[in-house]
Amino acid sequence: MLGIHGGKLPMNTERPAFVWTIAGSDSGGGAGIQADLATIQDLGCHGCSVITTVTAQSSVAVTLVEPVSAAMLMAQLTTLLSDLPPKAIKIGLLADQSQVALLADWIASFKIHYPSVPVIVDPVMVASCGDALAVDNSQDIKSTAKSVLDFNPFKGLIELITPNVLELGRLTHSDVSTKAQFVAAAQALSQSLDCSVLAKGGDVSFGCTDILDDTQTHDSTYAQIQANAHKSNGWDHGLAEDYLVCHQVRASSELHQNGRFWLASPRVNTRHNHGSGCTLSSAIAAVLAQGFVLQDAVVVAKAYVSQGLSAAIGLGQGPGPLARTGWPNDLSRYAKIRLCDGNFISHHLNQHLDVGNDLVATVFSATDQATAQVRITSTPAQYISSHGFKVLDADLGVYPVVSDLTMLKSLLVAGVKTVQLRIKTDISELSSAVLAESDLGKCESGKSELVGSELEAQIQTAIALGKHFNAQLFINDHWQLAIKHHAFGVHLGQEDLAVTDLAAIQAAGLALGLSSHSYFELLLAHQYSPSYIALGHIFPTTTKQMPSAPQGLAKLKHYVALLQDHYPLVAIGGIDLDNLAKVKATGVGNIAVVRAITKAKEPVAAFAELSQAWEQCSLSEELAVKHELDAKHE
């Protein structure tokens, strides 16, 4: 069995998530229901189908499109729901407006009982060969290409719509010849449908007049890309650039739930793109069904499509279908993310501070806000030199996170070589650079808050202790003091990135650790080339309130598979002796612990016990690998 990581794995006995595809049948097998089911299974889910339309289709033509009856469409929905309720739904080709209305009514009823099940709409209008797919009985196929379905009945009922350039222009009745117009149309569509939008720029042809030419085939499109590369209208002809407009994304961090992002991947030089849009939307649904947030699902699905395009081969005379290559674990396939949204500052102030308080003006000056907005609206990596941050000499192993000097010193005396100091501060002493909360190692409630000179004195003492014991001491949040007193490193949360001078940290030679809670945040962290990346929270934790659900071991295993060859990875969140072995089995090399040490009667003894258990897990892994290799050579 080809597993979700692209390798040979034992048969998975766990019940897979059910993913529905409501779409048209492609008799050629490269797109529509057929592509959706292949994708859903390839990504570890069980696919169920509701067929809206039967097409007589090959790689070169669509000769007949015939909708199913309303009774048959409803019967499929009702029968499936009674036995195989979905974890996610993808909607593809809808034949006519009556199907849109019927399905919108059904979803409205469905959402009453299943409010958290995401619905993804791919507004299919034209096949890869250039032929129209939506049908009006009074029109032939070619003339129907000019008619546009009204998707407004789906307003407020769906989580995401994924139009390509042609579809975006038609849905918004606007000219999207330039990149700026493309952005404006995507934002307008998000507002009109009350949902997130992934506007796909992969089929942009770069000509001023041909960007919306719906009569061209993919072959002519590719030729025009080469010929008209200089007519970019703001686009980079070497990249496939998609624009993601997030709209109140559930379970996402507050920083990103309403963000706007460019996702850029190298353009794949192939004509075999049949079913790429179907594959992308069904892949998004499959990833969502496994508990990932929307931004994660989008970046994983985009990497999956990129991987599938690269391995695609021709099967007919026209564009061939994408290859099914398993869960994408090649980091180079993942998109570069550019945050083009400056509303984090106002959001953070509105959510966490009294915007009418004079303190806000002191803590977060207009200059600070402007600086932070510049950081958000610029490509993150441009602030960091190509070699990234300090490379750690060794794995961190068991990584304690503590909040007072007494415990810190006792651990250092006992031989701890990597430790983090996280001291809570009072808001009145915060600068814009330390306003946002970090995500790794929050101190326990009830601890006294430190301000001003007392805070600096404790951090200075901690740094001196770290140097005396030759330890890698990371300071949480307070990067300015860490630079001033020459700390080994700084740990930051994702929110801190918008208001921290990372270039200054790098210039000072400090190591950098970054928190992450998702694929999307992993990719953002990766763009800074930090010294390590923290993954969490894995289990429920009592040390802080978290905006998202625990990541769990299955997600951790995915993250490790993607990044283990690139960074030291640190799992955090509710890890203790009871679950330590399960965490180790995911392949992660390091664990950060807070409560298991700070709440112990004997913190030093607790650290020693955790370290011994972690090493024993490592030894067990080595022995298992040795036995496996020996067995192969017998």
N, C-alpha and C positions, 0 to 999 in steps of 0.2 A: 504493500500500500504506500502510495506517495503521500507523505504526511504534510501537515500545514507549514512545516519549515522547509519543504522542498527536498527532504531526504527520506530514506526508507525508515519508517517507524512501525512499531507494533500497532496492530489494529486498535483504534480508539474505541473503548467500550462505553465512554460517557455519551449521554444523550445529546445529540447536536441540536443547536438552535434551529428553529423553523423559519425560513425566509420565503416570503411569497414574491413571485414576479407576476404582475398583471400586465400583459403585453401581447404583441402579435407574434405569430409563428413565422419563422424564416425557413422556407423549404430547403434552402441551401445550407442551413446549419451554422452559419457564421455570425448571425446577429439575432436579435429578438429573444424569444423564449429559450431557444436552444443555447445561445451564448450566455444568457442569464443563469440557466441551470448548471452549465459547465463551470461558470465562475463561482457560483454559490457553493457547489460541492468542493471545488478546488481550494476554497478558503475555509473549509471545515464545517460548513453548515448543511442542512438538508433543505433542498429547494422544492417548493410547491408552485404549480403554475395555474394561472387563470388566463385563458386565451381570449383575447378581444377580437382578433382578426386573423384570418388565414391569408397568407400571401403566396402567390406563385412567383418565386424569386430565386435568382441565381447570383453569381458574383458580378454579372454584367447587366442584369435587367430585372425589373419588376413588371410582370405582364398582367397580373390580376390581383386585386385586393378585395376581400370579401369579409365583411364584419359578421360576427356571430350575433344571434338574436339577443334581445334584451333578456328574454327568459333564460337562455343558456348562460349568459354572463352572470345573472343573479344566482342561478342554480349552482354555478361553480363556487361563487363566494360563500353561499350559505352552507354548502356541503363541506367545504374545507374548514370553515370556522368551527363547525361542530366537533371536529376531530383533531385538527392540526392548527391551532391558533398560532399566529406568527409572532416572532420577536422583532421583525422589521418587514416592511412592504416596499417593493420597488414597482413603480408604475411606468410603463413604457408607451408603446404605440396605442393610441386610442383612435378608433376609426372615424368618429364623427362627434358632433356636439351632444347628441343624445347619450352617448357613452360617457362623456365627461359629466353630464348632469346626474346620470344614474350612479356613477361611481362616487361622486361628491356626496350625494345623499347617503350612500352606504357607509362611507368613511365617517361622516358625522355621527351616524348611529354607532358605528364600531368604536369610535373614540370615547363614547360614554362609558363603555366597559373596559376599554384598553387605552387609557389616555396617554400612557408613556411609550406606546409602540410607535417608532418613527416611520413616517411615510416619505419616500423619495420619489420625485417625479422627473423623468427624463422626457422632455416634450418633443418626441420624435416626429419629424415632418418629412424628411427626405432621406432616402437610402444612400449608402455609400456610392452606389453607381450613378446617383443623381436623380433617380426617379422619385416622385412623390409617393407617400404611403397613406396619408389620410384620404378618405374617399367620400365624395358626395355623389349620390346616384345620378344627379343631373349633370355631372361634369365628367370628363375623361381624366385619366391620371395626370397628364401633363398640365392641364389647366387647373387642376386641384392644387398644384404646388403653390398657387398664389393665394389660396384661402387659408385662413389661420384659425385654429381652434381658440376659443375663449376659455382660459384656465381660471378665470376669476371665481367660479364656483368652489375652487379649492382653497380660497383665501381663509387663512387661520386653521386649516386642517392638515397641512403638510409641514414637514420640517425643512425640506430642501428641494429646490428645483435646479436642474443642471443643463441649461441651454448652451448650445454652441453659438458661434458668432451670428450665423444666419438666423437661428431660432430666437436669439436675444433681440435682434433687430425687429423681427416680425412681432414678437410678443409685446414689445414696448412701442411699436409703430414709430421707430426712430432710426435715424442714420447712425450707424456705429462704425463708420469708416476709419475713425482714429481711435487711438487708445483711450483718450480722454472721454470720447463719446461712449465707448465701450463701458468704462467705469460708471459714467452717469446713468447709463441704461440699466446696469446691474443693480445699482442702488435704488433706482426707481422701481424695478421689478420686485425687489425685496419689500419695499414699502407697500406696493399695491397688493401683493399676495400675503403679506404678513408672515414671511418665512425667510430662511437663509437662502442665498443664491450662490451657486458655483458657476460662474460664467467662464466657459471653456474657450481659450484662445488658440488651441492647437491647430485649428484649421484656417487660421488667418492666412490670406494669400499675399498680403503686403502691397497690393496695388490700390491706388486711390479709388478706382471705380469698380474693381472686381471683388471687393471683400464680401459683398452680398450677392454675387452672381450665383444663383441657385441652379443654373443649367450646366455648369461645368462638372466634369468627372474628377475623381481624385487624381488621375494621371495628369490632367491639365492643370489642376491646382498645384501639384508638386512642381511642374515645369514653371509655372508662374512664380512660385516661391523663389526658384533659382534666378529667374530672369528679372524679378522686380524687387530683389532684396534691398536695393538702395531706397525704395519707396516705402519706408518703414512706418510712417505715420505714428511714430512713437514706439513701435514694437521692435524687439530684438529678434532678427530673423533666425538666429541660432538657437532660440529657446521656444519651448511650448509654455506659454504663460497663461495661467488661469487666475481669475479674480474671485476671491471668496468673501462674501458679505455675510457676516454672522448676525443672526437675529435671535436674541434671547435663548442662546443654546443651553439646554439642560445639562446640569452636572459639570459644566465648564467652569474654569476659574473666572472670577469677576473681571479680571484683566482682559480676557479674550471673548467673553460670551456675546459681546456686541461689536467685536473688532472687524476690521477689514484688512485683507492680506493678499499680496501677490504670491503665487506659488509658481516657481520657475524651474523647469527641468530641461536638459538638453533635448533639442528636437531630434527624433529618431528618423533616420534617413530610410524610409520604406514606403512603398505604395500599399502594403498589406495591412490596412487599417479597418477592414470590414468588421463592424460590431464594436468598435472602440467605445462609442458612447454608451451602448448597452452594457458593455463590460464594466465601465467605470461606475455607472449608477448601481448595478447589481453588486459590485464589490463594496461600494459604500454601505449598502444595506446589510451585506454579510458581516462586515466589521462592526457595524452598529449593533447587530443582533447579538454579538459576543460581549457587549457591555462597554465598548469604547465610546468616547464622546465624539461628537460630529467632526470636530477638527481632526481628530485622530483618524477617523474613517476616511476622510477626504485625502489626507496625505498618504495613507497606506494604499488606498485604491489607486491614486495617481501613480504611485511607484509600481503597483501591480500592472497597470496598463503600459507603463514605460517598459517594464520587463517583458510583457507580452508582445509589444510591438517589435522589440529588438530580436525576439526569437521567432517572429511570425514567418510563415512560408506561404507561397502561392499554391492554392489547390485547384482553382479554376482559371479562366482566362482573365478575370477581373481581379480586383483587390481581394487578397486572402484574409482569413480570420486571424485574430490574435492567438498566440500560443498560450496555453494554461501552464504556468510555471510555478505554482505554489506561493505560499506567503512570502512577500518580498523581504529578504534579510540582507540585501546588498545596499549599503548606505549610499552609494553613488547613484542609486535609482531614485532616491527620495528628493523631493523638491527643496530648493532654497526658499526660505520664507522671508518676505519683506513686510514688516508691519507698516501700513500706510494710514494709520489711524492715530490722531492726536488726542483722543478723548479720555485716555486713561487718567490723566491728572484730574480733570473735572469729576470724573466718575469716582475716583478715590476720595476726593475731598467731600463729595456729596454723600458717599456711603459711610465714611468713617469720622468726619469732622463736622463741626458746626460752621458752615460756610459764612455765617454772619459774625463769627467771633473774630476779634482783632488778632487773636493768636494765630489764626490761619495765615494772615498776611505776613506775620513774622516768620512762621515756620516755612511757609511755601511762598516765597516772593514771586513777583511777576517774572523776574529774570530766571529764577529756578524753574518755573513752569515752562517758560519758553525753551530753556535748555533741554528739559525733559522731553518736550514735544518734538524737538529736533531729533533727539535720539530715537524716539519712537518712529518717526517718519523716514528715517534713513536706514539703509541696509546695516544691520548690526555689525557684520564682520568688517566693515570699512574702518571701524574705530580701533581694530586690533591688528597688530602686525602679523604677518603670515605664519610665524612660528608659534603663535598662541601663547599660552601661559606655561609656567614652570611645569616640567614633567616630573612626576613623583618617582623616586628611586625604587620604591617597593610598594606592594599592596598594603592597604591600610589594616586589613584584618578586622578585628573587633575595634570599633571606633567610638569611644565614649563621648557623649555630649553633656557637659556639666554647666552649672550656673553660679558656682562660687569658688573662691580661691582655695579654701581649705580642702575641698574634695579634689580640686585640680592638683594641688601639691601632693596629696596622698597617692594619687594615681601615678604621677610622674616619679615619685620616689620608688614606687613599686615596679617601675620599668615600662610604663605605657609610653609608646613612641609616637602615637598619633592621637590627638585629642582636640575637642572643640570647646571653646568658652562662649557661652551664650548668656549675656547679661541683659535683663530687661531694662529699658530706659523710660523715663518720664517724657510725655509728649512735649512739655514746655522746653526741654533741652534738645529736642530733635532738630536737625537741619534737614533740608530737602533730601539730602543724600541718604538719610537713614530713616525716612518716614515709613516706608513700606515694611511690612513684616516679612521676616524670612520664613522659610518652610522647613528647615531642618533643626530640630532640637529646641523647641520653645521651652522656656523654663516653666516650672510648675506654678500654678496659681497660688497666691499667698506669699510669694517671695517679695521682699522689699525692693522697691525700685531705686535705681541709682541715677544721679544726675550730675552734670557738670564735672568739677574737678575730682570728685570721688570716683566717678565712672572712669575718668582717664587714669587715675592712680591705680585702680584695680586692673585695668587693661595693661598698663605699663608693667605692673608687677607680674602679671600672668605671662607676658611676652618674655620678660627676664627669666622667669622660671623655665619656660620652654627652651630657651637657649642654654640655660645652665644644665639641663638634663638631656640636651641634644635631641629634643622632640619636635615633631611637626605640629605646631600649635596653630589652629585656625581660629580666627576671631569672627564671630557671627555678626553681620550687619555693619559694625563700626569700622568701615574701611579707611576713613581718614586717620583715625587713631592708630589703626594697624600699620598704615604707611609711615606715620610720624615716628612710631616706636619700633619699626623694622620687624614686624611679625613675620612668621613663616608664610602664613596664608590667610585668606579671607573666604568665608562662606556666605553666599547670597541666595535669596529666593528669586523667583522669576519677576516678581513685582519690583524688586530692587534694581533690575537691569535698566529700567527707564530713567532712573535718577541717580545713577552711580557713574563716576568717571572711571570706566574700566581701563582706559588707556593709561591713566595715572597708576592704577594698581599694577598693570603690566610693566610700566616703565620702572616702577620701584622693585621689580623682581619678585613680587609675591605670587604664591600659588593661589589658584582660584577654584573653589568648589561651588557647583550650582545645583539647586534643587530642581526637580521635575516631577510632574504628576501624570504625564501622558506622552504618547508619541510626538504630538505637536510640540510640547515643551522640551522633549529630548532633542528634537531637531533644532529648536531655537538655541538651546544650550550648546549643541554641537557647533553652531556657527561662530561661537566665541572661542572654540578650542580650549576649554578649561582644563584644569589639572585632574579633576574627577567630576563625575555626575552622580548625584544622589537620586534614587528611585523610590518613590513612595507616595503616600503611606501604604504599606503592604497589608497590614492588619489594623483593626480598630485600635485607636490610641487614646489614652486619657490625658496626655500631656498638653493637648491643644485641641481647639475646635477646627475641624477641617471642612472646607466647602464641598468636597467631593467624597464619594464612597471609597472605601479601601480598594487599592488596585488589585490585590490578590496575587496568588502565585502564578496563575496562567498568564496574566499580563506581564508579570516580572520576567517570566521565561521568554516571552516575545522580545522585551526590551534588551535582555542580555544577548539574545541571538543576533540582534542588530548591532550592538555597540561593544561587545566584549573584546573585540580585536582592536578597538580604538581608544578606550579610556578605562581607568580603574572605575568600577561601578560599585556604588554603595546602596544597599537596600536599607530602608528605615521604616519604622512605624510598627509598634506593637511586637517587636521581635524579642523573644526570650528563650529560655532553655527548652520550653515545651514545643516550640515550632522552628527552632533554629535549623534542625536537620532538613526540614522541608524547604526552607529558604535556600540552603546550600545546594539542594538537588536541582534548583533552577539554573545553576551554573554561575550565579553571581559570586564575585570574589571577596566582597567585604560587606560588613553590616555595621550600621550606626545604632547605638543603643542609648536610650535616655532613661526611661523608667526602670529598666531591669538593673541599672546600676544606681541611679540617684535615689530610688525608693528602697534599696536593699539595706538591711541592718548593717552589713559590712560591705561597702562599695568596692573596696579593693579585692576582697574575697570573691565577690560576685563577678568582677571583671576577670579574675583568674579562672573561675569556673566556666564562664562563657568562652574565653579564649581556648581553653583546653577542649571544650566540646566542639568548637569550630575547627580546630586542628584535627581532631579525630574524624570529623566529617570529611576533611580534605584527604586524610590518609585512607579512609574507606573508599573514596572516589578513585584514588590512585590504584588501589588494589583491584577494584572492579575493572578499571581500564586494562590493567596488566593481565587479569584473568581472561578478559575478552580477546586481547591480542594473542595470548598463549593458545587459546582455543582455536583461533584462526590458523595458527601454524601447525597444529597437530594433524 
